[in-house]
């Protein structure tokens, strides 16, 4: 058996996986950093989507072509929630903004009232 972090041979308990507290801390910190980086990557995309929706509403746009949103960097794979709206349409949310995809490739945007 060898340490999962540094590869040194292990002595002692049969379920031991690190040779020292230092190696255990390094390994756990590395795992935590990778998770934080994944979360930050998703949050960055969500913030960009939010900014794009905010700017569209700020310009007075209630509808925008899907192609235009994509060209601005909007990523439809990322949203904060989804629900079925009236008429059976899927309403996607990016924080406090909602959007619905119509059959004509037009996205209808609205600001959710709290």
CNS distance restraints for C-alpha pairs under 8 A (distance, minus, plus):
assign (resid   1 and name CA) (resid   9 and name CA) 5.98 0.50 0.50
assign (resid   1 and name CA) (resid  10 and name CA) 5.70 0.50 0.50
assign (resid   1 and name CA) (resid  17 and name CA) 7.93 0.50 0.50
assign (resid   2 and name CA) (resid   7 and name CA) 5.14 0.50 0.50
assign (resid   2 and name CA) (resid   8 and name CA) 5.33 0.50 0.50
assign (resid   2 and name CA) (resid   9 and name CA) 4.39 0.50 0.50
assign (resid   2 and name CA) (resid  10 and name CA) 5.23 0.50 0.50
assign (resid   2 and name CA) (resid  17 and name CA) 7.11 0.50 0.50
assign (resid   2 and name CA) (resid  18 and name CA) 7.64 0.50 0.50
assign (resid   2 and name CA) (resid  19 and name CA) 7.99 0.50 0.50
assign (resid   3 and name CA) (resid   7 and name CA) 4.58 0.50 0.50
assign (resid   3 and name CA) (resid   8 and name CA) 5.26 0.50 0.50
assign (resid   3 and name CA) (resid   9 and name CA) 6.30 0.50 0.50
assign (resid   3 and name CA) (resid  10 and name CA) 6.19 0.50 0.50
assign (resid   3 and name CA) (resid  17 and name CA) 5.46 0.50 0.50
assign (resid   3 and name CA) (resid  18 and name CA) 4.49 0.50 0.50
assign (resid   3 and name CA) (resid  19 and name CA) 5.49 0.50 0.50
assign (resid   3 and name CA) (resid  23 and name CA) 7.95 0.50 0.50
assign (resid   4 and name CA) (resid  17 and name CA) 6.06 0.50 0.50
assign (resid   4 and name CA) (resid  18 and name CA) 5.93 0.50 0.50
assign (resid   4 and name CA) (resid  27 and name CA) 7.94 0.50 0.50
assign (resid   5 and name CA) (resid  18 and name CA) 6.80 0.50 0.50
assign (resid   5 and name CA) (resid  23 and name CA) 5.66 0.50 0.50
assign (resid   5 and name CA) (resid  24 and name CA) 7.32 0.50 0.50
assign (resid   5 and name CA) (resid  26 and name CA) 7.51 0.50 0.50
assign (resid   5 and name CA) (resid  27 and name CA) 6.10 0.50 0.50
assign (resid   6 and name CA) (resid  23 and name CA) 6.93 0.50 0.50
assign (resid   8 and name CA) (resid  19 and name CA) 6.88 0.50 0.50
assign (resid   9 and name CA) (resid  19 and name CA) 7.64 0.50 0.50
assign (resid  10 and name CA) (resid  16 and name CA) 7.28 0.50 0.50
assign (resid  10 and name CA) (resid  17 and name CA) 7.54 0.50 0.50
assign (resid  10 and name CA) (resid  18 and name CA) 7.33 0.50 0.50
assign (resid  10 and name CA) (resid  19 and name CA) 5.91 0.50 0.50
assign (resid  11 and name CA) (resid  19 and name CA) 7.94 0.50 0.50
assign (resid  12 and name CA) (resid  16 and name CA) 7.23 0.50 0.50
assign (resid  18 and name CA) (resid  23 and name CA) 6.06 0.50 0.50
assign (resid  18 and name CA) (resid  24 and name CA) 5.76 0.50 0.50
assign (resid  19 and name CA) (resid  23 and name CA) 6.62 0.50 0.50
assign (resid  19 and name CA) (resid  24 and name CA) 7.86 0.50 0.50
assign (resid  20 and name CA) (resid  24 and name CA) 6.40 0.50 0.50
assign (resid  21 and name CA) (resid  25 and name CA) 6.04 0.50 0.50
assign (resid  22 and name CA) (resid  26 and name CA) 6.15 0.50 0.50
assign (resid  23 and name CA) (resid  27 and name CA) 6.15 0.50 0.50
assign (resid  24 and name CA) (resid  28 and name CA) 6.15 0.50 0.50
assign (resid  25 and name CA) (resid  29 and name CA) 5.90 0.50 0.50
assign (resid  26 and name CA) (resid  30 and name CA) 6.13 0.50 0.50
assign (resid  27 and name CA) (resid  31 and name CA) 6.39 0.50 0.50
assign (resid  28 and name CA) (resid  32 and name CA) 6.17 0.50 0.50
assign (resid  29 and name CA) (resid  33 and name CA) 6.03 0.50 0.50
assign (resid  30 and name CA) (resid  34 and name CA) 6.30 0.50 0.50
assign (resid  31 and name CA) (resid  35 and name CA) 6.41 0.50 0.50
assign (resid  32 and name CA) (resid  36 and name CA) 6.16 0.50 0.50
assign (resid  33 and name CA) (resid  37 and name CA) 6.10 0.50 0.50
assign (resid  34 and name CA) (resid  38 and name CA) 6.32 0.50 0.50
assign (resid  35 and name CA) (resid  39 and name CA) 6.27 0.50 0.50
assign (resid  36 and name CA) (resid  40 and name CA) 6.05 0.50 0.50
assign (resid  37 and name CA) (resid  41 and name CA) 6.08 0.50 0.50
assign (resid  38 and name CA) (resid  42 and name CA) 6.46 0.50 0.50
assign (resid  39 and name CA) (resid  43 and name CA) 6.11 0.50 0.50
assign (resid  40 and name CA) (resid  44 and name CA) 5.98 0.50 0.50
assign (resid  41 and name CA) (resid  45 and name CA) 6.60 0.50 0.50
assign (resid  42 and name CA) (resid  46 and name CA) 6.26 0.50 0.50
assign (resid  42 and name CA) (resid  78 and name CA) 7.69 0.50 0.50
assign (resid  43 and name CA) (resid  47 and name CA) 6.01 0.50 0.50
assign (resid  44 and name CA) (resid  48 and name CA) 6.24 0.50 0.50
assign (resid  45 and name CA) (resid  49 and name CA) 6.20 0.50 0.50
assign (resid  45 and name CA) (resid  75 and name CA) 7.20 0.50 0.50
assign (resid  45 and name CA) (resid  78 and name CA) 7.14 0.50 0.50
assign (resid  46 and name CA) (resid  50 and name CA) 6.07 0.50 0.50
assign (resid  46 and name CA) (resid  78 and name CA) 6.38 0.50 0.50
assign (resid  46 and name CA) (resid  79 and name CA) 6.63 0.50 0.50
assign (resid  46 and name CA) (resid  80 and name CA) 7.83 0.50 0.50
assign (resid  46 and name CA) (resid  94 and name CA) 7.04 0.50 0.50
assign (resid  47 and name CA) (resid  51 and name CA) 6.09 0.50 0.50
assign (resid  48 and name CA) (resid  52 and name CA) 6.22 0.50 0.50
assign (resid  48 and name CA) (resid  73 and name CA) 7.52 0.50 0.50
assign (resid  48 and name CA) (resid  74 and name CA) 7.01 0.50 0.50
assign (resid  49 and name CA) (resid  53 and name CA) 6.30 0.50 0.50
assign (resid  49 and name CA) (resid  73 and name CA) 7.59 0.50 0.50
assign (resid  49 and name CA) (resid  74 and name CA) 5.21 0.50 0.50
assign (resid  49 and name CA) (resid  75 and name CA) 6.67 0.50 0.50
assign (resid  49 and name CA) (resid  94 and name CA) 7.16 0.50 0.50
assign (resid  50 and name CA) (resid  54 and name CA) 6.06 0.50 0.50
assign (resid  50 and name CA) (resid  94 and name CA) 6.07 0.50 0.50
assign (resid  50 and name CA) (resid  95 and name CA) 7.22 0.50 0.50
assign (resid  50 and name CA) (resid  97 and name CA) 7.47 0.50 0.50
assign (resid  51 and name CA) (resid  55 and name CA) 6.09 0.50 0.50
assign (resid  52 and name CA) (resid  56 and name CA) 6.23 0.50 0.50
assign (resid  52 and name CA) (resid  69 and name CA) 7.60 0.50 0.50
assign (resid  52 and name CA) (resid  72 and name CA) 7.17 0.50 0.50
assign (resid  52 and name CA) (resid  73 and name CA) 7.97 0.50 0.50
assign (resid  52 and name CA) (resid  74 and name CA) 6.87 0.50 0.50
assign (resid  53 and name CA) (resid  57 and name CA) 6.22 0.50 0.50
assign (resid  53 and name CA) (resid  97 and name CA) 7.05 0.50 0.50
assign (resid  53 and name CA) (resid 109 and name CA) 7.39 0.50 0.50
assign (resid  54 and name CA) (resid  58 and name CA) 5.92 0.50 0.50
assign (resid  54 and name CA) (resid  97 and name CA) 7.90 0.50 0.50
assign (resid  55 and name CA) (resid  59 and name CA) 6.22 0.50 0.50
assign (resid  56 and name CA) (resid  60 and name CA) 6.59 0.50 0.50
assign (resid  56 and name CA) (resid  61 and name CA) 5.32 0.50 0.50
assign (resid  56 and name CA) (resid  62 and name CA) 7.53 0.50 0.50
assign (resid  56 and name CA) (resid  64 and name CA) 7.99 0.50 0.50
assign (resid  57 and name CA) (resid  61 and name CA) 5.12 0.50 0.50
assign (resid  57 and name CA) (resid  62 and name CA) 6.33 0.50 0.50
assign (resid  57 and name CA) (resid 109 and name CA) 7.37 0.50 0.50
assign (resid  57 and name CA) (resid 110 and name CA) 7.49 0.50 0.50
assign (resid  57 and name CA) (resid 111 and name CA) 7.82 0.50 0.50
assign (resid  61 and name CA) (resid 109 and name CA) 7.75 0.50 0.50
assign (resid  62 and name CA) (resid 108 and name CA) 5.75 0.50 0.50
assign (resid  62 and name CA) (resid 109 and name CA) 5.10 0.50 0.50
assign (resid  62 and name CA) (resid 110 and name CA) 6.51 0.50 0.50
assign (resid  63 and name CA) (resid 106 and name CA) 6.46 0.50 0.50
assign (resid  63 and name CA) (resid 107 and name CA) 5.39 0.50 0.50
assign (resid  63 and name CA) (resid 108 and name CA) 4.32 0.50 0.50
assign (resid  63 and name CA) (resid 109 and name CA) 5.79 0.50 0.50
assign (resid  64 and name CA) (resid  68 and name CA) 6.84 0.50 0.50
assign (resid  64 and name CA) (resid  69 and name CA) 7.18 0.50 0.50
assign (resid  64 and name CA) (resid 106 and name CA) 5.66 0.50 0.50
assign (resid  64 and name CA) (resid 107 and name CA) 5.28 0.50 0.50
assign (resid  64 and name CA) (resid 108 and name CA) 6.63 0.50 0.50
assign (resid  64 and name CA) (resid 109 and name CA) 7.83 0.50 0.50
assign (resid  65 and name CA) (resid  69 and name CA) 6.64 0.50 0.50
assign (resid  65 and name CA) (resid 105 and name CA) 6.09 0.50 0.50
assign (resid  65 and name CA) (resid 106 and name CA) 4.48 0.50 0.50
assign (resid  65 and name CA) (resid 107 and name CA) 5.89 0.50 0.50
assign (resid  66 and name CA) (resid  70 and name CA) 6.31 0.50 0.50
assign (resid  66 and name CA) (resid 101 and name CA) 7.97 0.50 0.50
assign (resid  66 and name CA) (resid 105 and name CA) 5.57 0.50 0.50
assign (resid  66 and name CA) (resid 106 and name CA) 5.63 0.50 0.50
assign (resid  66 and name CA) (resid 107 and name CA) 5.92 0.50 0.50
assign (resid  67 and name CA) (resid  71 and name CA) 6.14 0.50 0.50
assign (resid  67 and name CA) (resid 105 and name CA) 7.95 0.50 0.50
assign (resid  68 and name CA) (resid  72 and name CA) 6.31 0.50 0.50
assign (resid  69 and name CA) (resid  73 and name CA) 6.55 0.50 0.50
assign (resid  69 and name CA) (resid  74 and name CA) 5.31 0.50 0.50
assign (resid  70 and name CA) (resid  74 and name CA) 4.84 0.50 0.50
assign (resid  70 and name CA) (resid  75 and name CA) 6.68 0.50 0.50
assign (resid  79 and name CA) (resid  92 and name CA) 6.67 0.50 0.50
assign (resid  79 and name CA) (resid  93 and name CA) 5.81 0.50 0.50
assign (resid  79 and name CA) (resid  94 and name CA) 4.98 0.50 0.50
assign (resid  79 and name CA) (resid  95 and name CA) 7.84 0.50 0.50
assign (resid  80 and name CA) (resid  92 and name CA) 7.75 0.50 0.50
assign (resid  80 and name CA) (resid  93 and name CA) 5.62 0.50 0.50
assign (resid  80 and name CA) (resid  94 and name CA) 5.02 0.50 0.50
assign (resid  80 and name CA) (resid  95 and name CA) 5.93 0.50 0.50
assign (resid  81 and name CA) (resid  92 and name CA) 6.03 0.50 0.50
assign (resid  81 and name CA) (resid  93 and name CA) 5.12 0.50 0.50
assign (resid  81 and name CA) (resid  94 and name CA) 6.95 0.50 0.50
assign (resid  81 and name CA) (resid  95 and name CA) 7.93 0.50 0.50
assign (resid  82 and name CA) (resid  90 and name CA) 6.83 0.50 0.50
assign (resid  82 and name CA) (resid  91 and name CA) 5.60 0.50 0.50
assign (resid  82 and name CA) (resid  92 and name CA) 4.42 0.50 0.50
assign (resid  82 and name CA) (resid  93 and name CA) 5.92 0.50 0.50
assign (resid  83 and name CA) (resid  90 and name CA) 5.84 0.50 0.50
assign (resid  83 and name CA) (resid  91 and name CA) 5.31 0.50 0.50
assign (resid  83 and name CA) (resid  92 and name CA) 6.62 0.50 0.50
assign (resid  84 and name CA) (resid  88 and name CA) 5.85 0.50 0.50
assign (resid  84 and name CA) (resid  89 and name CA) 5.74 0.50 0.50
assign (resid  84 and name CA) (resid  90 and name CA) 4.68 0.50 0.50
assign (resid  84 and name CA) (resid  91 and name CA) 5.85 0.50 0.50
assign (resid  85 and name CA) (resid  89 and name CA) 5.21 0.50 0.50
assign (resid  85 and name CA) (resid  90 and name CA) 5.91 0.50 0.50
assign (resid  85 and name CA) (resid  91 and name CA) 5.80 0.50 0.50
assign (resid  89 and name CA) (resid 100 and name CA) 7.13 0.50 0.50
assign (resid  90 and name CA) (resid 100 and name CA) 6.47 0.50 0.50
assign (resid  90 and name CA) (resid 101 and name CA) 7.78 0.50 0.50
assign (resid  91 and name CA) (resid  98 and name CA) 6.48 0.50 0.50
assign (resid  91 and name CA) (resid  99 and name CA) 5.87 0.50 0.50
assign (resid  91 and name CA) (resid 100 and name CA) 5.08 0.50 0.50
assign (resid  91 and name CA) (resid 101 and name CA) 7.99 0.50 0.50
assign (resid  92 and name CA) (resid  98 and name CA) 5.61 0.50 0.50
assign (resid  92 and name CA) (resid  99 and name CA) 5.38 0.50 0.50
assign (resid  92 and name CA) (resid 100 and name CA) 6.36 0.50 0.50
assign (resid  93 and name CA) (resid  97 and name CA) 5.59 0.50 0.50
assign (resid  93 and name CA) (resid  98 and name CA) 4.40 0.50 0.50
assign (resid  93 and name CA) (resid  99 and name CA) 6.35 0.50 0.50
assign (resid  94 and name CA) (resid  98 and name CA) 6.39 0.50 0.50
assign (resid  96 and name CA) (resid 111 and name CA) 6.11 0.50 0.50
assign (resid  96 and name CA) (resid 112 and name CA) 5.12 0.50 0.50
assign (resid  96 and name CA) (resid 113 and name CA) 7.68 0.50 0.50
assign (resid  97 and name CA) (resid 109 and name CA) 7.05 0.50 0.50
assign (resid  97 and name CA) (resid 110 and name CA) 5.78 0.50 0.50
assign (resid  97 and name CA) (resid 111 and name CA) 4.61 0.50 0.50
assign (resid  97 and name CA) (resid 112 and name CA) 5.56 0.50 0.50
assign (resid  98 and name CA) (resid 109 and name CA) 5.72 0.50 0.50
assign (resid  98 and name CA) (resid 110 and name CA) 5.23 0.50 0.50
assign (resid  98 and name CA) (resid 111 and name CA) 6.24 0.50 0.50
assign (resid  98 and name CA) (resid 112 and name CA) 6.54 0.50 0.50
assign (resid  99 and name CA) (resid 107 and name CA) 6.29 0.50 0.50
assign (resid  99 and name CA) (resid 108 and name CA) 5.33 0.50 0.50
assign (resid  99 and name CA) (resid 109 and name CA) 4.45 0.50 0.50
assign (resid  99 and name CA) (resid 110 and name CA) 6.36 0.50 0.50
assign (resid 100 and name CA) (resid 107 and name CA) 5.51 0.50 0.50
assign (resid 100 and name CA) (resid 108 and name CA) 5.19 0.50 0.50
assign (resid 100 and name CA) (resid 109 and name CA) 6.78 0.50 0.50
assign (resid 101 and name CA) (resid 105 and name CA) 6.48 0.50 0.50
assign (resid 101 and name CA) (resid 106 and name CA) 6.01 0.50 0.50
assign (resid 101 and name CA) (resid 107 and name CA) 4.62 0.50 0.50
assign (resid 101 and name CA) (resid 108 and name CA) 6.55 0.50 0.50
assign (resid 102 and name CA) (resid 106 and name CA) 5.34 0.50 0.50
assign (resid 102 and name CA) (resid 107 and name CA) 6.10 0.50 0.50
assign (resid 102 and name CA) (resid 108 and name CA) 7.45 0.50 0.50
